[in-house]
């Protein structure tokens, strides 16, 4: 991690943005062609691998500025399969952490890391065959499980709030029985490929802050958001320092940095996010190989919003040096608030309502060929880069629908964009005026992140931001949703 190691270690609890499981595979022998499966079992050789599993720590929702002081989860197992379509209890699953099934480990996902990237070792070594692993599952203990030295009150998994330290059970869906599933579409390159004589590390990125849904009844529920990909345990960081362009000093407020990659439609989606420390420094580690875009937003303690800064084409091992944030023009310093309503129903005729989990993000076209996700401005009410919302029955809902209202704060100024350069990145104001599209994905409640509704994604029309004002967004309506939630 070169000369950034010490500074990043001191600020670890503030710097990362998603809880990460790191699984190291040391391969003994045999070969397997690289590639992706289409749901059939890949060929497996007789070569064996040694598996070492460790846990790394991140968070944007952490105390004192975020709502959560601790997020305790009890891990009972991690399994992998060469079959992307493997169902529950499929014989192709390999147990990567057999010791955990005997002695589950309770870990604070917002805890202090013991070194640069990793929170704790899960302490398991076992063997598995070489292969193209296309599905991974992480198992958490049922809340009724008895846990040694339990940090939760009456549950194996819980959240502890910053204000008052109240302890609430973290409700699970199927995680204790069938595991949190990471399919091949959420694994870099479609699968984790292991060939003869190689040593590889598999990074499972568990975005803690986006994965917690607060329901209207005061309960907290886990809606896991996960990605995975090959990494190296050394020299795989992207780091830098964010400063105010007008002063050259760290922003006296809050700054959020998002690491993004393109989805199948070419839109940049957030892979990880983090907040800067008091000096403006940030670091992402460990990271899968690939190319990322970096999007930075911020707001001063006095309420001045900054235009988003977008740096494209950044690879692991890169230092961004100084990233400039440009204050919005004088007289229009405040952010914009986008306000709207979400509705969900089984059908419109006959009208039948049902609930769903919705993940909201703000998309902005910053050039003719690049649309990115603009993170929500970090503050006491927006502790993650996107917004998790749960629809429910209520007096304001249209007939035959469940609904939810939302308000999100975003920069109002046009973005600054530049391509990464090791000698220093030059940012210039985008030729495309600022305009937001509110993007919503629907998920089945308590079903481990399974999508819902037909279609599962609904977008608003483009909305022009007005600094310091609230702009209404037309209702985003989902139909064809699953009944009974």
N, C-alpha and C positions, 0 to 999 in steps of 0.2 A: 504494500500500500504506500511505499516510499515515505517521503517526509510528512505526509498528511496523517500518518498512523496515530501519533500521540494526540493531536487535536481532536481527531474523530473519536478516539477512545473516550476522551473526557466528556464528550457530548453525546455519547451513544444513545442515551434514553430519549433524546430529542430528535435524533437525526434520521432514523429509518421510518418507513411507512407501511410495513406489512410484515406479519409474523412469518418466518421462513423456515421450513424444514430442509436441511441439507443432507442428502443421502449419498455417501461416497461408495462407489463400486470399484474394487480392485480386481481386475480380471485375471484369471489364471491361465486359461487356454481356450482354444477353439475359435471358429470364425462364424460370422453371420453377415449376410449382405445388408447394407444400410438401406433404409427406405421406410415408407409408411404403409400401414395395413389399412384395408378397407373394411375391417370388422372380422376378418378371419384370423385364426391363430397363426402366428409366424413360426417358421421352423426354428427349432432350438437345438443347440449342439450339446455335447456332453461336457464342455468346459464349465468350470465353476468360478464363482466370484465371491470375494469377501465384502460384506456390507457393513459400513460404519455410519451411524446416524447421529447427527447433532441438530440442535435447534438454534435459530438466530432470531434476534429481537428487533421490532420496529414500532412506530406509531405517530399519528398526527392528532390523535384524540386523547393524549396523555395529560395528566395533571402536570402543572397547575392550570394551564390555559384550556385543556380539554376536559370533557365531562367525566372521564374514567381515571381512577387512581390505579386500578388493577383489573386485569381480565384473566381469571384463572380457568384453565382447562385441564382435564385429566386425560392423558393420552394412553390408550391401551394397546394400540398396534398400528403398523404401517405395512401395507401389502401392495404388490405390483403384479401385473399380468401382461403377457405378450399379446393378448387378445383384446383389441379395443372394444369389442362387443360383449365381453365377458359379463355375465349376470352375477347376482348375489350367490356366494358359495361356489363359484365356478372352480373347477380343479386346477385351472391354469394359474391361479393366484399363488404367489410366493410370499411367505411371511418374512419380512425384512427385519422385524424387531420382536422375536419370540419371547425375549425376557420381559417385555412390557406387559404381555398377557398374564404373566405371573405376578408382576409387581408394577402396576400402573404408575405413571409419573405425572404429578400435578405441577404445572408450570405457569408462571405469570407471563403472558404474552407482552405485557408492557414493562417487564422487569429490566434491571440493569444488566447489560451484556458483560460477560467476563473477559472478552477480548474485542478485537476490531469488529467482527461480524456476528459471532456466535454466542447465543445465550447460555446453552447448556448442552452437554453430551447426553444422548439417550442411552449410551453405554451398551449397545448391542452389536455383536459380531456373529454373522452367520454366513452360510454359503447359498448361492443361487446360480442357476445356469445362465450362460451368456445368452443374450436375446435382444429383440427389439421391443422394449417395454412400452406399451401404448395405453395403459390405464393404471392409475395409482389410487389407492384408497387409504384414508387416514381415519382411524376409529377413536372415538371419544367415549369415556365411561358414561353409562346411564347415571342420571342425577341421584338415583337411589343407591348407587354403589358406595360402600364404606371406603373412605380414603384415609390413609395414615397421615397424621398431622394436617388434616384438612383445613385449608384457608378459607373455605366457604361455610356459610351457615345453612346446614340442612341440604346441601347439594354438592355434587362432585365438580360442577362447573358454575361459575358465577361472575358477575361484574361488581366492582366496588366503585361507588360514585365519588367524585372529587369533593363535592359539597356534602359534608356531614358524614362521609365514609359509609353510607348505607350499603348493605350487601344484598344483592338480588340474584336468585338463581338464573342461569343462562339456559333458556329452554332450547332443547335439541329437537331435530326432526328424526331422521333415520341414522344419524351419525354413530350411535352406539351399537346398532344392529347390522347395518349394511355398509357403513363407512361413508366419509365424504369423498365423493367420486371426482377425480380429475380425468376427463376423457382425452383422447388423442388430439382433439381440436384445441385443447387448452395446454398442450405440451408443445414446446418449440420444436419445429420440424416434424410434427406429427407423431413423434415417439422418441424414446430415449434408447439410442443404439449402442450396443456394447460389442466390441470386437476383441479378437485375441490379443492378449498382452497389454491391453490398455488399462489406465486408471482414470476413472471419470467420477464426477460429482453431479448429483441431480438436485437442483434447487426447486423446492416447492414453496411458492409464494402465497402465503395466507394473509390476505389483506384484512387485518383485525377490525379496523375502524369502520370500513364499509360493510363488514359482515355482521354487525350488530344492529338489529332492528328494535326500536322501542315502540311497543304497541300502546294503543290508547288505554288499555286497562292497567298500565303501569308495569307490565311484564317486559322482559328483555329476551329476545330470541335470536338464535344464530342462523343467519342466511349466508352460508360460506361463499366467498369469492376467492378462487384459487387459480394459479397458473403454475407451470413447471417448465424447466429447461435445463440443459447442461451448463454447468459452470465449472470454474476452477476455484479452489479455496484460497488462491493467492493472486494478487494483481488483477482483480476483476472489478475494481470500483470505478465509478464515475463521480468526480468530486469537483467542487468549485466554491466560489464566494460571491454572494449577491450584494451589490451596493446601489445606493441612490445615485443616479447619473449626475444630478445637480450638485451633490455634496462630496461624492466619492467615498462616503462612509456607509456603514451598514444601515439598513432601514430601521428607524426607531419605531417599530411596530411589529407586524407579523408578515412572514413571507412563506409561501408554499411552493415547492418545486415538484413537478410531476415528470416522470419518465414514461414516454409513450411509444407504442409501436402500432403499425397499421394492421387493421383487421382485414377480412377477406374482401370488403368493399373499398378498401383504401383509406378509411378514416382512422386517424390516430386515436387510440384508446389508451387509457392510463394503465400502465403495468405496475408501477410503484409510485408512491409519493412520500414526501417528507417535509418537515419544516426546518428552517435554518436556525442556527444557534445565535447567541447575542452578537457574535462577530460577523454574522452573515454566511458562515460556512455551512456546507452540506456535503453528504456523501451517500451514495447508494452502493451496497455490497451485500453478498456476492451477486453477480449478475450472469445470466446466460449469455453465451456468445450471440452476436447480432448487432444490428444498428438501431439506435434509439433517437427520438427527438425529445428535447427538454423544453418544458413550458413552465414559466415562472410568473406568479402573480403575487401582489402584496398590497398592504394598506398600512399607512402610518398610524401611530397612536393618536394623531389629531384628526383622523378620518379621511386623509388624502389617499385616493386610490392611484395605483400605478397601472400604466398600460402593460398588457402581457408581453413578455419577451419569449421568443421562440427560437431555439437553436436546433438545427437539423443535422443529421448524419453523425451522431456521437457514438463511439464504440467503447466497450469496457476497457479499462486501463487508461482512459483519457482524463486529463485535468482541464476543466473549463476556465481555470484562472478566475478572472473577474467577469461577472455577468452584470450588465447594467440594467437597472429598472428606471423607466422614464415616468416622472409624475404626470398626471393628467394636466391639461392646460389650466392656467389660473382662471378662477371663476367657475370652473366646472370640475371641482376636485372630487366630489362624492361619487361612490359607485352607483350602479343601476340595480334596482330590485326588479326581478322578473317574478310575477305573481300569476298563479293559475290554479286550475282544478284538474284532477284525474278522476276518471270514472271507469268502473269495471262491471261487466254483466255477462251472463251466459248467452243471452240472446236479446235482441231488440223486440222481436215479435214471435211469440209472446214475451213481454218484458220480464226478465228474471235476473236478479242481482246476485253477485258473488264477490268475495274479497280476493285480493291479490297483493303480492309484494311488488313494488315498483322501484326501479333504480333510475334516477334522473341525472342527466349530465347536460352540459352546455357545449354545443359544437359551434366552431367559427371557421369560416373559410379565410385563410390568411394569405393565400396566393391562388393562382389559377388552378394549381394541381394539388394543393395541400389543405385539408380540413383537419383541425386538431380539436381535442377536448380542452376547453378552458376550465381549470380547476376553480371551485368556489373559493371566494376570498376567506382565508382562515380567521375565524373569530370564535367567541364563546358559544355561538349557536350553530356554526358551520365547522365541524371538527374533522371533516373528511372532504376529499376532492370532488366527490359526487354526493348525491342525497338519496337516502333510503326512505321510502314512504310506504305505508300500509293503508290500503283502502278499507273502509268499513261502512256499515249502515249508519245513517245520521239524518238529521232534519234538513240539512242543506243539499242532500243528494237529490238528483232528478229521479223521477219515478222509475222503478225497475233497475236502479243502479246502486252500487256501493261507491263511495267517493272519498277523496282526501284533497285538502288544499295545501299549497306549498308557496314559499317565498324564498328565492335564492339571490344572494348578493354577488355581483360580478363587476369586473372593471368595465368602464364605459368607453374607454379610448381605443383607437385602432392599434393593433399589435405591431411590435417591432420584430423583424425576422432576419436571420442570418444563418449561413452554413458554417458548421464547425471548422475551425482552423487551429492547429496546435500552436501557432504563433500569435493567436488572438482573434476572436470572432468579432466581425463587424456587423452591428445590427442597424437596419434601416427601417423606417416606417413602411408598413405594407401599403401597396397600391390599392388594396381592397378595403373599403370602409368597414368599420366594425359592424357586425350583424350576427345575432345569435339564433341558433335553432335549438329548441329544447327537445332532447331525445329521451325517450322513456322505454325501458324494457320491463316486461311483466314476468313474474316468477310465481310458482306455486308456493304458498305459505307452508312452512314446515316440511318441505320435500327436498332439502339438501341442494337448493339452487336450480331445480328443474324449471325450464321456461314454461310460460302459460299463455293462453289467449291466442287468437288467430286474426292478425299476425301478433307476434310477441313484441314487436317494436313499433312504436308510433312516434312520429315527429311532428313538431309544430311548423308552421310557416316561419320564414325568417323574420326576426324582430330587431328593429334598430334600437340600440340602447340610448337612453337619455340620462346624462349624469345627474345624480342627486334625486332622481325621480323613480316612481314605481310604474312599470309598464306591464299591462295585462297581456296574458297569453291565452289564446283560445283553448277551451277544454280539450284535453287529450283523452279520447274515449277508446277503451278496449272492449271488444266483443269476442264471443267465442271462447270465453274463459271457462275453466273447469268449475262445475257446480260443487257446492258443499263446503266452501271455506269462508 
